[in-house]
Amino acid sequence: MSSIESWNAQKILEQYHQGDRNFIKIELNQADFQKSNLNGINLNQAQLIEVNLQQAQLINANFTKANLYQGKIDQAKLVLANFAQSNLSQTSWVEADLTGANFSGAMMNRANLAEAVMIQCNLVHAQLQYSNCLKTNFTGASLTGADLTNANCQSAILTKTILTNANLTKINLKKASLIQAYLHSSNLQQANLEGADLRFADVRNADFSGANLSYANLENANLTGANLTGANLSYGNLTEANLTGANLQQVILHETNLTATNLLNANLGQADLSQAILTQAGLLFTNLTDANLTGADLSQANLIGADLSGTNLGQVSWSKTIMPNGKTRK
């Protein structure tokens, strides 16, 4: 049914209940399908601007390349629906169930996805700039190459979510859960990750320059080669994290827990490590030039080959510390 004229919502519903599922390329703007049951409907390339699908049931529906600009889809059930390459800008999906849905290549800028369920969704290369993802559940979703610039993802659930090569510039991830998330080579410049949970996350080669990671939990995270220039990690937890070769110039690590953290070949030039806990930390060949280590605990840390030129070492705890020359302090 690719050439249809004079369609309205009632006619679509009547033909749907008669067994028709194909409504390809229809134009039906401002249509009202609230609370309708349209499971399996095919609306490929349909024009549905400002459509009302609130509380509708559209399991396995096909909206590929459709235009739902400014649509209202709150509390709808769209499990396994297909929105690939569709225009979903300024749409509202509050509390919608989108489990397993396909949004690859979709345009979703300024969409409202607050408290939506997007478990196992495909959002590869989706555009989500300035979107509202407050408390959205992205568990296991793929956002590879997605653009979430300036998105609000406060308290969102991104456990085991794939965000490889994603653009997360200035994103708000305050108190978000990113446990075991994959952020390899992602761009998190000036992002807000205050109080975020990044335990066991893979953030190799990610760019956190200028980001706020205060009070964040990065225990056992892999930050190999990451760029944290000028980032704020004060009061955070980096216990047993891997920061091999990371750039931490001018980073703030005030009172941060770096117990048993691997900082091999890391650059901590001009960093603020005042009162930081570096017990058993691996600081081999680490650059600490002009860093502030006032009141830091370096007990049992390994500083072999580290550069301490111009470093402020006032009130440092040195118990059993292995110094740059290989000698152990008592």
MODASUL-V883512 format. One record per helix or strand of 2 or more residues. SS is the DSSP state (a for helix, b for strand). FROM is the first residue (numbers start at 0). TO is the last residue. If there is no record, write none. Layout:
BEGIN
SS/FROM/TO
SS/FROM/TO
END
This chain:
BEGIN
a/8/16
END
